[in-house]
């Protein structure tokens, strides 16, 4: 299967009532585990390079890693820049072979967010790349508070930016380790009533599994970003591998034991994205 754009995997999800997981990656082993899980479940996948990942590994390397996995996979795989904070971030990702970019202008005034996102969406589309934008700030567990998405602002943002997907703030929180109170369904319904683009939930690890599945199947939510719950699974598997034999020192020998447990955790997560059509 060749590399896919974000639009190519989200439009079918929106039409048929399921969601696609945007998995936050940090290294080669977790990338392999996630693609292995997606192939086992027969589902498309979005590999995401967020700020933490980019601080550790240069974008040109990440682009090559993502594209290599995508070209070998039996399911569609998207190479996605997560939380690009400038046009330059997005331009570099496009030049490095990413098939999708997300520009985060959610901290900026509405007019500025719309203007900058529209410019980046146009740049991406000219390159055959998808663009995700964000309206309404999604906060962080134990950190900055969220600023919920206003439906009327979301409608304006969707039309004037031309984005392929729109991240919204509807009770979701980044870096949440346990399932929280759940998303604000009334706000979601109000947003989808005035927009027609696939909606994205950042901080998907904090959404209770049953609600995650229900909204994937019955709302315009077509993408959940999943990071924390899989990083926790990676950490648990790595701890087990290290402590099983403290005398071992070869990183490849240790890390290869993390892939299968992480893949199983990812398979469980993927099944919460709603039922795909046969």
C-alpha positions in Angstrom: 0.0 0.0 0.0 1.3 3.4 -0.8 1.4 6.4 1.5 -2.0 8.1 2.0 -3.0 11.6 2.8 -5.1 12.5 5.8 -8.1 13.3 3.6 -7.9 9.9 1.9 -8.3 8.1 5.2 -10.7 10.5 7.0 -13.3 11.0 4.3 -14.3 7.3 4.2 -14.3 7.3 8.0 -16.6 10.3 8.1 -19.0 8.7 5.6 -19.1 5.2 7.1 -19.0 6.0 10.8 -15.7 5.1 12.3 -12.5 6.9 13.3 -8.8 6.6 12.4 -6.1 6.6 15.1 -3.4 9.3 14.9 -0.7 7.6 17.0 2.0 9.7 18.6 5.3 8.2 17.8 8.7 8.5 19.5 10.9 6.0 17.8 11.3 3.1 15.3 10.1 0.4 17.6 6.8 2.0 18.4 6.3 2.9 14.8 6.7 -0.7 13.8 4.4 -1.9 16.5 1.7 0.5 15.5 1.8 -0.5 11.8 1.9 -4.2 12.8 -1.3 -3.6 14.8 -3.0 -1.7 12.0 -2.3 -4.5 9.6 -3.6 -7.1 12.0 -6.8 -5.2 12.5 -7.1 -4.2 8.8 -7.4 -0.5 9.6 -5.7 2.7 8.2 -3.3 4.4 10.5 -1.8 7.9 11.0 1.8 8.0 12.2 2.4 11.3 13.9 5.5 13.3 14.6 4.8 15.7 17.4 7.1 18.3 19.0 8.6 15.7 21.4 9.4 13.3 18.6 10.9 16.1 16.5 13.1 17.3 19.3 14.6 13.8 19.4 14.8 12.9 15.7 15.2 15.3 12.7 12.2 15.7 10.4 14.0 14.3 7.3 14.7 11.1 9.2 11.2 10.9 10.4 9.8 11.4 7.0 11.9 8.6 5.6 10.9 6.3 8.5 7.2 7.0 8.0 7.3 6.6 4.2 9.3 3.4 4.5 6.8 1.8 6.8 3.9 3.1 4.7 5.3 1.7 1.4 5.7 -1.7 3.0 2.3 -1.8 4.8 -0.8 -3.6 3.7 -3.1 -0.8 4.9 -3.1 2.9 4.2 -0.6 4.8 6.4 -0.4 8.6 6.7 2.8 10.5 7.5 1.5 13.4 9.6 3.2 16.4 11.3 1.4 17.0 14.6 1.3 20.4 16.2 3.3 22.4 13.7 3.6 25.9 15.2 4.6 27.8 12.1 4.4 27.8 8.3 8.1 26.9 8.3 7.5 23.8 10.4 4.9 22.7 7.9 7.0 23.6 4.8 9.9 21.6 6.1 7.6 18.6 6.8 6.2 18.8 3.3 9.7 18.9 1.8 10.6 15.9 3.9 7.9 13.7 2.4 5.1 14.0 4.9 1.6 13.5 3.4 -0.2 15.6 6.0 0.5 18.6 8.3 -1.3 20.0 11.3 -0.9 23.7 12.0 -1.7 24.6 15.6 -2.8 28.3 15.8 -5.2 27.6 18.6 -3.5 30.0 21.0 -3.9 32.9 18.6 -6.8 35.3 18.0 -9.4 33.9 15.7 -8.6 36.1 12.7 -4.9 35.4 12.9 -5.5 31.6 13.3 -7.8 31.6 10.3 -5.4 33.6 8.1 -2.3 31.6 9.0 -4.1 28.2 8.8 -5.6 29.2 5.4 -2.1 30.1 4.1 -0.7 26.7 5.2 -3.6 24.7 3.9 -3.1 26.4 0.5 0.6 25.5 0.6 -0.1 21.9 1.6 -2.8 21.4 -1.1 -0.5 22.7 -3.8 1.9 20.0 -2.8 -0.8 17.3 -2.8 -0.7 17.2 1.1 -3.6 17.4 3.5 -3.9 20.0 6.3 -5.4 19.8 9.8 -6.1 22.9 11.8 -7.3 23.6 15.3 -9.9 25.9 16.7 -10.3 26.1 20.4 -7.4 25.4 22.7 -7.0 21.9 24.1 -5.2 22.1 27.5 -2.8 19.8 29.3 -3.4 17.5 32.3 -1.9 19.4 35.2 -1.0 22.4 33.0 -2.7 25.0 30.8 -6.5 24.9 30.9 -8.6 24.3 27.8 -10.6 27.0 26.0 -13.6 25.2 24.5 -14.5 25.5 20.8 -17.2 28.0 19.9 -19.5 26.4 17.2 -20.0 29.6 15.3 -16.2 30.2 15.3 -15.7 26.6 14.1 -18.1 27.2 11.2 -16.2 30.3 10.1 -12.8 28.5 10.6 -13.8 25.5 8.5 -15.1 27.6 5.6 -12.4 30.2 5.5 -9.3 28.0 6.0 -10.2 25.1 3.7 -8.7 22.5 6.1 -9.2 18.8 5.5 -9.8 18.1 9.2 -10.5 20.3 12.2 -9.3 19.7 15.8 -11.7 20.9 18.4 -11.7 21.5 22.2 -14.7 19.7 23.6 -13.6 18.5 27.0 -10.5 16.6 25.8 -7.2 17.1 27.5 -3.6 16.3 26.4 -1.5 13.9 28.5 -4.3 12.5 30.5 -3.3 9.1 32.0 -6.8 7.9 33.1 -10.2 8.1 31.4 -11.7 11.4 32.4 -15.3 12.6 32.6 -15.7 12.2 28.8 -16.3 14.7 26.0 -19.0 17.4 25.8 -21.4 15.7 23.5 -23.7 18.7 23.2 -20.8 20.9 22.1 -19.8 18.2 19.5 -23.4 18.1 18.1 -23.5 21.9 17.9 -20.2 22.0 16.0 -21.0 19.2 13.6 -24.4 20.8 12.9 -22.6 23.8 11.3 -19.6 22.2 9.7 -19.0 19.4 7.3 -15.3 18.6 7.8 -14.0 15.6 9.8 -13.5 16.5 13.5 -10.3 15.5 15.4 -9.9 14.9 19.1 -6.5 15.5 20.5 -5.9 13.9 23.9 -7.9 10.8 22.9 -6.3 8.7 25.7 -8.4 10.5 28.2 -11.7 9.7 26.4 -13.5 6.6 28.0 -13.4 3.7 25.6 -17.1 3.3 25.1 -17.6 7.0 24.4 -14.7 7.0 22.0 -16.4 4.1 20.1 -19.9 5.6 20.3 -18.8 9.0 18.9 -16.7 7.4 16.2 -19.7 5.7 14.9 -22.4 8.4 15.5 -20.6 11.8 15.1 -18.3 13.7 12.8 -15.3 12.7 14.9 -13.1 10.9 12.4 -9.7 11.0 14.1 -8.5 10.4 17.7 -5.0 11.3 18.6 -3.6 8.6 20.9 -0.3 9.0 22.8 -0.3 8.7 26.5 -2.0 5.3 26.8 0.4 3.7 24.3 3.5 5.4 25.9 2.4 3.8 29.2 2.1 0.4 27.5 5.6 0.9 26.0 7.0 1.9 29.4 5.5 -1.1 31.1 6.8 -3.5 28.4 10.3 -1.9 28.5 10.4 -2.2 32.3 9.5 -5.8 32.1 12.1 -6.5 29.4 14.9 -4.7 31.4 14.1 -6.2 34.8 13.7 -9.8 33.4 17.5 -10.0 33.0 19.4 -7.0 34.5 22.6 -8.4 33.0 21.5 -7.7 29.5 22.9 -4.6 27.8 22.2 -4.9 24.1 19.5 -2.4 23.3 18.2 -4.3 20.2 17.8 -7.4 22.2 15.8 -5.5 24.9 13.7 -3.3 22.6 12.6 -6.1 20.3 10.7 -7.6 23.3 8.7 -4.4 23.5 7.2 -4.6 20.0 4.7 -7.4 20.4 3.2 -6.2 23.8 2.9 -2.7 22.4 1.3 -4.0 19.2 -1.3 -5.8 21.3 -2.1 -2.7 23.2 -2.4 -0.8 20.0 -4.8 -3.4 18.6 -7.1 -3.0 21.6 -7.0 0.7 21.1 -7.8 0.4 17.4 -10.9 -1.6 18.1 -12.2 1.3 20.1 -12.3 3.5 16.9 -15.6 2.1 15.8 -16.6 -0.7 13.4 -15.4 -0.4 9.9 -17.7 -1.6 7.0 -17.1 -5.1 5.8 
